Amino acid sequence: MLVVEDLSRRFGAKTAVDRVSLEVAPGSFVGVIGRSGAGKSTLLRMINRLQEPSSGRIIADGVDVTALKGQELRDWRASCAMIFQQFNLVGRLDVLTNVLMGRLNRVGTLSSVLRLWSEQDRAVALSALEMLDIAPLAAQRADSLSGGQQQRVAIARALVQEPRIILADEPIASLDPRNTKVVMDALLRINRHFGITVLCNLHSLDLARTYCDRLVGMAAGKVVFDDAPAALTGDAARDLYGFEAGEVMELPETSPEPAFAASVAAA
């Protein structure tokens, strides 16, 4: 269980996240929604400890994450993998090496510097690429790939960390509808197949309703909605987004493929 208790982050006089409290059950797929500047990214970055909270606590399975330091903090970040909007790949390196970077916490410093990856590490990385249908791209430079392909590489890198939680910060913001579907299907597959908890910041309410089993709505740094997707009515969306509600409530352009949805239901 991931528990966020009265978590706040202030930047000078501005409060980006204001006393947020949440409980996230293992294996859930939670969409964090709200306008730009609502505090969604800051919340996820604090959970990963990339951003330090100004006050409050983060508890994971009884461990106070906000108190972790050194190797324990590195272990937490490995078990709570981040996926970023801009992919954060090393463009001049090949795809396989980028994925193997997710294993750094599991190998020695010298081995990581010299890129002396074990056969087991390579097998894990290739397996992740195969799951995301991009294994044939393993030898290509990361900067030669399309945006959707790069984001799948980033997901593979997160997956080889063997995380308990994946934090996806607007993972489809720069992608076209086709690649949006591919990336969201991949996150759903990982969530359902491995039981990995996913917290995903999303701008589109239609995508959030399609893929998530719970929605957390933020406005001005506060949680103002926390319920099942079906409970997010038009009025609730307008409370969250104001005049932007029409832009984020368009009819969904994509939905999980029937074959994939059937395979998930049968799993």
N, C-alpha and C positions, 0 to 999 in steps of 0.2 A: 504494500500500500504506500502510495506517495501522498504525503500530507503537507500542505502549504498553510502556515499559520500566520495571519496578520502581516503578510509580507509587503514591504514598502520599499520604494527606491525614489530618492530625491536627487535632483540635479540643481543645486542652488535653491532658488525659490520655487522651482517647478517640481511637482510630484508626478512622476511618470507612472508609478504603480502605487495604489493607495489602499493599504491594509487588506490585501487579497487573502482569502482563506478558501482552500479547496481540498477535497479528498478524491484521489484518482485510483480507481480499483485496477489491479493487475489485469492486463489483457484487453483493456478498453481502448476505443478509438475516439479520442476527444478532439473536437474542432473548437479552436479559439477564434472567435469572430469579433468584428468591430471595425470602426473607422481607422484610417491611418492615424497614428499618434495616440491610439487608445491605451497603449501600454502592453500590447500583445507580445512584441519582440522582446521587450525588456523583461517581461515575466519569464519567458522561456530561457533567456540568457541567464537570469538569476538561478533558475532551477539547475542549470548546467554549471553554475558558478563562474561563468565568463563575465558576469556582472555581479558585483557584491551588493547584497541587500543593505539598505540603510537601517532597517529594523525587521523583526519577524524571524521566522525559522522555516526550514525545509527539512522534513523528516521522511526518510525512506526506510521502510521495514524496521522502524525503531531507532535508526541511526540519524543523529543530527548532522545533516549535510552541511549546514552553514558553519559548523565548527571544524570541518575537515581541512587538513593541511598536508603538504608534501605528497608522498606516495599514495596515501589514502584519498587525497583529492584527485590525483591522476586516475586512480582506480574508479572513482565515482564518475569522472568524465568519460571513461571508457564504457562504463555500464549505462550511461545516459547520453547516447550519441546525438550529435547535432547535424542537421541537414540545413544548408543555408540557401537563400534565394539565388545567390551568385555562384553556387557550386563549390567555390574554394578549392579548385584543383590546381595542381602544378602543371601548367600547359605544356612545358617542354618535355615532361616525362611521359612515358607510355601509360596506357590505361591500367595495366596490371600493377605497375609500381604505385600508381596513385591509390589503388585499392589496398595494396599491401601496407600503405601508411596507416591504415586502420589497425594494424597489428603491432604498432610501435610499443604500446604499453606491455606487450607480452614477450618482447625480445630484449636482449641486452643492448646497452647504449652503443657499444662497438659494432655489433651486428647491424643495428639500424643505420649507423653512419656509413658503413661499408656496403649496405644493402645486401647483406648475406642472409637472404631469406631461406628458411628451411623448406623442404619439399612439402611438409604438412601445411605451412603457411601459404605456399603457392596453390596447393590443392584447395584450401579454404577460399582463397580469393577467386580462383577460377570457378568454383562452385557457385559463388555469389553472382559472378558475371553471367553464368549459364542460367541461373534462376531469373535474371533480368533480361535475358535474350540478347546479351551483348558480348558473349565470350569471343566471337570472331574478331572483335575490335581490340583484344587484349594488347596487341603489339603496336597499335597506333598511338600517335601523340594525342594527348587529351585535348589540346587546342585545335585539333583537326575535326573534332566531332560537333554535331549539332547540339543545340541547347538541351533538347530532350535526352540525347545520349549522354551528355555530360552530367545531367542530373541523376540519371540511372547509375553512372559511375560513382557519384557521390553517395547514393543510397547503398551501393555495394560496399563502399568503404565503411559506411556506418554499420552495415550488417556484419562485417568480419570482426568488428569489435566485440561481437557476441553480447550486445546490450540487453538490458532488461526494459529499457525505455528508449524510444526515438523521439526527439524533439525536432519537428520540421517547421522552419520559419519561412512561411510564404514560399514553399518549394516549387510552385507552378506559376509564380507571378510573371515570369518573363517568357512563358511557353505558349505556343499556339494550341488550339483546342485538341488536336490529335495527340500531341505530346503531353498535354495536361491529363488526358485520359490514361495514357500509358503510365505516367508517374503515379497518379492516384491509385490506379489498379495495382501497381507494384507495392505501394504502402499498405493497401488493404490486404493483399496476399501475405505480406510479411506479418501483419497483425494477426490474421486468422490462422496462418500455417504454423507460426512459431510462438504465438501467444505473447508477442512483444507489445507492450503498451505504446500507443502512439498519441502524442499531443501535436496537433498540426494547426498552425495559424493559417487561416484562409480568408480571402476577401469575398469570394462568391458564396452566397448563401445556398444557391442551388447545389453546388458541389458539396458544401458542408452537410446539407440534408441527405445527399445521395450516399456519402461515404462514412459519415460519422454516426456513432451510436449515442453521442451526447454532445451538446453544444454549450460552451461557456461564452457569454457575450460580455465584452468590456466596453466601457465608455468613461473617458476622463480618468483612467487608471483604476476604476472600480469594476467589480463584477456586478452586472445589472440583470443578467439572465443566466440560468443554469438549469437545463432541463433536456428532455429528449427532443430530437429534431422536429417531431410532429407538433410539439407545443409552441414552436416559433411561428406565431401568426403574423399576418401582415402588419398589424398594429404594433406587435413587439419589435418587428424589424424596423419600423419607422421610428420607434423609440431609440433604437440602437444607432441607426444610420441617418435619420432625418431626411433631408432632401436627396441624399444619395441612395435611398432605399430602392428606388426603381432600377438603378444601375446594377445592384447586387442581387436582384430578385428576378433576373431574366430567366426565361425557360431554359432548362439545362440543355446544353449542346451535346453532352455526352453522358453516358451512364455505363456502369459495368456491363461487359458483354454477357449475354444470357448464358453462354457455356461456362464462363468463369463464375457467374453468380450461382449456377447450379452446382458446380464443383465445390464452392464454399459451403453451400447448404448441406451437401452430402458429407462434408468433412467432419 
